[in-house]
Amino acid sequence: MLQLFLKHLDTELSTGAVTEMPPELTETLSTRNSVKMLAIMKQWEDGSGCQTDNTEKYLALLLFKLGLDAVVFYLCCRKLHASFLSLCSMSLLLADVLVACCMAAVWFFGAERSPVSACLFLAHTSATFGALPLPMMCLGLLDYCIEDTNIGRQSTFCKFLRNMVLTLLVWTQAVIYSLSSVKAKMMELDYMTGIKAVVCEVEESTLVPYFILGLFTTVFFTMLPFCSRITQWVKEAGRISELREEQENQGSDLFISAPSTETKSSKEYYLETTQPRPPLWFSLTLGFTTIWMPYLIVSVACLVLGYGAPAYITVNLLWLECTNSLLVVVVLWLKSKWLGPYSQLPENVCLLHVYWHLSKGRWQQQLPTGVFNPSKRKRSTLLYV
């Protein structure tokens, strides 16, 4: 049985695995420099009347991606923000739902009754998703950079409206690129093993895998000089996070003007055991790595082993949230000298505020202390000092 996707077809041609190839595919291979990927729509053995339709397998793949993105959206986007990348995450999840529904309709009606073939649909979907990463990364970085400027100091509704328009523009240019560049045609390949396959060319996003490879390499070599102290710093970050949760739990009932004796001793222990402290840039990188290193390792392993996937699979919420965390790390580090940890950047799954305190050692001084004002009857009235 053949796999669902054929990658590096030029290698298979040179080894003689493919014996016959249509002229239009030869022209495609000779005129383009990008890596080719062919989606196998049907396959059968020579002389056998039984054909295997892979449409349901593509549907299962899209449903798996939809479920994965839904879980990532629930874990990483519990608080919806008006930021550009937050809206991109929502739009990507909605696009996954639409793609899965359309593919289910193509599978349900079959090739004869469906108005759109599975080949045409997958080709346009891969081209659309392949055009998303670069503008999303650039506009996401720009959105975080202007967050604390006069342009960024707008009402939440204005930010939401602005970023919604930008999100729609990103998807519009991706769809226009797909309609203008994709020419989906069914092609037949003959293998020396006696297996014939009907294939369709789909687009692979080259930016996503090589971006992940470069990010993994940078993070790995960044960690090497500090590898002996990483475990200690991660434990200290965990203690800071526990103190933060403890204070938030106390504040949810009633803010008090002075912390308890146990909290004081915990803070004193923290201040004694965090010497030497990590540099700010490394502390933020460590916060990013503790969350996203498993994803980077799996992605790099798939790239090294040659397990490629079309753009509508690789451009997912895992990649987008990882990129979002990276951009927040970079912008927070660049702005940390004059903004500190409490800038206007949205909260991130990496708990970067905790790792900021791990580097600066200002947890006790920087956190606001809630003081209950007895002159007011409303519990929500708090004075921060």
C-alpha positions in Angstrom: 0.0 0.0 0.0 1.2 3.5 -0.8 1.3 6.3 1.7 -1.2 9.2 1.6 1.4 11.7 0.4 4.4 11.4 -1.9 7.3 13.7 -1.1 10.6 14.2 -3.0 9.1 12.7 -6.1 12.3 13.6 -8.1 14.2 11.0 -5.9 11.7 8.3 -6.7 12.0 9.1 -10.4 15.8 8.8 -10.4 15.6 5.4 -8.6 13.1 4.1 -11.0 10.3 3.6 -8.6 7.9 5.5 -10.9 7.9 4.1 -14.4 5.4 6.4 -16.1 4.5 10.0 -15.4 2.3 12.5 -17.2 3.9 15.3 -19.2 2.3 18.1 -17.1 3.9 16.7 -13.9 7.3 16.6 -15.7 6.9 20.3 -16.6 5.9 21.1 -13.0 8.9 19.3 -11.6 11.3 21.1 -14.0 9.9 24.6 -13.6 9.4 24.9 -9.8 12.1 24.9 -7.1 9.8 24.2 -4.2 9.4 20.7 -2.6 6.7 18.8 -4.3 4.0 16.8 -2.5 1.4 14.7 -4.2 -1.8 13.6 -2.4 -2.8 10.1 -3.4 -6.5 10.2 -4.1 -7.0 6.6 -5.5 -4.8 3.5 -5.8 -5.1 0.0 -7.2 -3.0 -2.9 -8.4 -2.5 -3.5 -12.0 -5.0 -6.0 -13.3 -7.3 -5.7 -10.3 -10.7 -4.1 -10.5 -10.6 -3.0 -6.9 -9.8 0.6 -6.2 -9.0 2.2 -2.9 -10.4 5.7 -2.4 -8.5 7.7 0.2 -11.0 10.4 0.7 -12.2 9.1 4.0 -8.6 9.0 5.2 -8.1 12.7 4.4 -11.4 13.4 6.2 -10.1 11.5 9.3 -6.9 13.5 9.1 -8.7 16.8 9.0 -11.0 15.7 11.9 -7.9 14.8 13.9 -6.4 18.2 13.3 -9.7 19.9 14.2 -9.8 18.0 17.5 -6.1 18.9 18.3 -6.7 22.6 17.5 -9.8 22.6 19.7 -7.8 21.2 22.6 -5.0 23.8 22.1 -7.5 26.6 21.8 -9.1 25.6 25.1 -5.8 25.3 26.9 -4.1 28.4 25.5 -6.9 30.8 24.8 -9.1 30.6 27.9 -9.1 34.4 28.1 -10.0 35.9 24.7 -8.1 39.1 23.9 -8.4 41.7 21.3 -4.8 41.0 20.0 -4.3 40.1 16.4 -2.9 36.6 17.0 -5.7 35.8 19.4 -8.2 36.6 16.6 -6.0 34.6 14.2 -6.3 31.6 16.5 -10.0 31.8 16.6 -10.2 32.2 12.8 -7.9 29.2 12.3 -10.2 27.1 14.4 -13.2 28.2 12.5 -11.4 27.5 9.2 -10.7 24.0 10.5 -14.4 23.5 11.2 -15.3 24.7 7.7 -12.6 22.6 6.0 -13.7 19.5 7.8 -17.4 20.0 7.0 -16.6 20.6 3.3 -14.5 17.5 3.1 -17.2 15.5 4.9 -19.7 16.7 2.3 -17.3 15.7 -0.6 -16.9 12.2 1.0 -20.7 11.9 1.6 -21.8 12.8 -1.9 -19.0 11.0 -3.6 -16.9 11.9 -6.7 -19.9 11.6 -9.0 -22.4 13.8 -7.2 -20.1 16.3 -5.4 -19.9 19.7 -7.2 -16.2 19.9 -6.1 -13.7 17.1 -6.4 -11.5 16.2 -3.4 -8.4 16.9 -5.5 -9.5 20.5 -6.2 -10.6 21.1 -2.6 -7.4 19.8 -1.1 -5.2 21.8 -3.6 -6.9 25.1 -2.9 -7.0 24.4 0.9 -3.3 23.7 1.0 -2.4 26.8 -1.0 -4.7 29.0 1.2 -3.1 27.7 4.5 0.4 28.0 3.0 -0.1 31.7 2.4 -1.0 32.4 6.1 2.2 32.1 8.2 4.3 35.0 7.0 1.6 37.8 7.2 0.4 36.4 10.5 3.8 36.5 12.0 4.6 40.0 10.7 1.3 41.6 11.7 1.4 39.8 15.1 4.8 41.3 15.9 3.7 44.7 14.7 0.6 44.5 16.9 2.7 43.7 20.0 5.2 46.4 19.2 2.6 49.2 19.0 0.7 48.0 22.1 2.2 50.6 24.5 2.2 53.4 22.0 -0.4 56.0 21.2 -1.7 54.0 18.4 -2.1 50.9 20.6 -3.8 52.8 23.5 -7.3 52.4 22.1 -10.4 51.0 23.5 -10.9 47.3 23.5 -13.6 47.6 20.9 -11.4 49.6 18.6 -8.5 47.1 18.9 -10.9 44.2 18.3 -12.3 46.0 15.2 -8.9 46.8 13.8 -7.5 43.3 14.3 -10.6 41.8 12.9 -10.2 43.7 9.7 -6.5 42.7 9.5 -7.4 39.1 10.1 -10.0 39.2 7.3 -7.4 40.8 5.0 -4.9 38.0 5.7 -7.4 35.4 4.8 -8.6 37.3 1.8 -5.1 37.5 0.3 -4.6 33.8 1.0 -7.8 32.9 -0.8 -6.9 35.2 -3.7 -3.4 33.6 -3.9 -5.0 30.1 -4.0 -7.5 31.0 -6.7 -4.8 32.6 -8.9 -2.0 30.0 -8.5 -3.6 26.6 -8.1 -4.4 24.5 -11.2 -5.5 21.2 -9.7 -5.4 18.2 -12.1 -5.7 14.5 -11.5 -2.6 12.6 -12.6 -1.9 8.9 -12.8 1.4 7.3 -11.8 2.6 3.7 -12.5 4.9 2.0 -10.0 7.3 -0.8 -10.8 5.5 -2.9 -8.1 2.4 -3.0 -10.3 0.5 -0.4 -8.3 -1.2 2.5 -10.0 -2.2 5.7 -8.2 -4.2 8.8 -9.1 -2.5 11.8 -7.5 -3.1 15.5 -7.0 -0.5 18.1 -6.3 -0.8 19.9 -3.0 1.3 22.7 -1.5 3.6 22.3 1.5 4.4 25.2 3.8 8.2 25.4 3.8 8.2 28.4 6.2 6.7 26.5 9.2 9.1 23.5 9.4 12.2 25.5 8.8 11.1 28.2 11.2 10.6 25.4 13.8 14.0 24.0 13.0 15.7 27.3 13.4 13.9 28.0 16.6 14.8 24.6 18.1 18.5 25.0 17.1 18.6 28.5 18.7 16.9 27.4 21.9 19.1 24.3 22.2 22.4 26.2 21.9 21.1 28.9 24.2 20.5 26.4 26.9 23.9 24.7 26.8 25.9 27.3 28.9 23.3 27.2 31.7 22.4 23.5 31.7 23.7 22.9 35.2 21.4 25.5 36.7 18.2 25.0 34.7 16.7 22.5 37.2 17.2 24.9 40.1 15.7 27.9 38.3 12.7 25.9 37.1 12.0 24.8 40.7 12.3 28.4 41.9 9.9 29.5 39.1 7.5 26.9 40.4 7.7 28.3 43.9 7.0 31.8 42.6 4.0 30.5 40.7 2.7 28.9 43.8 3.1 32.2 45.7 1.3 34.0 43.0 -1.6 31.6 43.1 -1.7 31.8 46.9 -1.9 35.5 46.8 -4.6 35.5 44.1 -6.6 33.0 46.2 -6.3 35.3 49.2 -7.3 38.3 47.2 -10.4 36.5 45.8 -11.8 36.3 49.3 -10.6 39.6 50.8 -7.4 41.5 50.2 -5.4 42.2 53.4 -2.8 44.8 54.1 -0.1 42.5 55.5 0.8 39.0 54.3 0.8 36.0 56.6 3.9 34.7 58.5 4.0 31.6 56.2 4.0 33.8 53.1 6.8 35.9 54.5 9.0 32.9 55.2 8.3 31.6 51.7 9.4 34.8 50.1 12.5 35.0 52.3 13.4 31.5 51.3 13.0 32.4 47.6 15.2 35.5 48.0 18.0 33.4 49.6 18.0 30.5 47.1 17.9 32.3 43.7 21.5 33.5 43.7 22.8 33.8 41.1 19.8 34.8 39.1 19.5 34.1 35.4 19.7 36.9 32.9 16.4 38.3 31.8 16.7 37.1 28.2 17.5 33.6 29.4 14.8 33.5 32.0 12.2 34.4 29.5 13.6 31.8 27.1 13.4 29.2 29.9 9.8 30.0 30.4 9.2 29.5 26.7 11.2 26.3 26.6 9.4 24.6 29.5 6.1 24.7 27.6 7.1 24.4 23.9 10.2 22.2 23.8 8.2 18.9 23.4 6.4 20.4 20.4 9.7 21.6 18.9 11.3 18.2 19.4 8.5 16.3 17.8 8.3 18.7 14.8 12.1 18.6 14.2 12.0 14.8 14.5 9.3 14.6 11.8 11.3 17.0 9.6 14.5 15.0 9.9 12.8 11.6 9.3 11.0 13.1 6.2 7.5 12.9 7.5 6.1 15.8 5.5 2.5 17.1 5.6 0.6 19.6 3.5 0.1 23.2 4.6 -3.4 22.6 5.9 -2.0 20.2 8.5 1.3 22.0 9.5 -0.4 25.4 9.8 -2.2 24.7 13.0 -2.9 26.2 16.4 0.1 24.5 18.0 2.4 26.4 15.6 0.5 29.6 15.9 0.5 29.6 19.8 4.2 28.7 19.8 4.9 31.6 17.5 2.7 33.8 19.7 4.7 32.9 22.8 7.9 33.6 21.0 6.8 37.1 19.9 5.7 37.9 23.4 9.1 36.8 24.8 10.9 39.0 22.3 8.8 42.1 22.8 8.7 41.7 26.6 12.5 41.4 26.7 12.9 44.5 24.5 10.5 46.6 26.5 11.4 45.2 30.0 13.8 48.1 30.8 11.0 50.7 30.9 7.8 48.7 31.2 8.6 45.9 33.6 6.5 42.7 33.7 3.1 44.4 33.8 3.0 45.8 30.2 -0.1 45.7 28.1 0.9 42.4 26.5 -1.8 39.7 27.0 -1.2 36.8 29.4 0.6 33.9 27.9 0.6 30.2 28.5 4.4 30.4 29.3 3.8 32.4 32.6 6.4 34.9 31.5 5.6 37.3 34.4 6.8 34.6 36.7 10.1 34.1 34.9 10.5 37.9 34.7 10.5 37.9 38.6 12.9 34.9 38.6 15.4 37.1 36.9 14.8 40.4 38.6 14.0 39.1 42.1 11.3 41.7 42.7 8.4 39.5 43.4 7.8 40.9 46.9 8.2 44.5 45.9 6.4 44.6 42.5 3.2 42.8 43.3 0.4 45.2 44.4 -0.8 44.8 47.9 -4.5 44.9 48.3 -5.9 47.1 51.2 -9.4 46.8 52.3 -11.0 50.2 52.8 -13.4 50.0 55.8 -15.0 53.3 54.9 -16.7 51.7 51.9 -19.3 49.0 52.1 -18.6 47.5 48.8 -16.0 44.7 48.8 -14.8 45.6 45.4 -13.3 48.8 46.5 -9.6 48.3 46.8 -6.7 50.7 47.2 -3.4 49.5 45.6 -0.2 50.7 47.1 
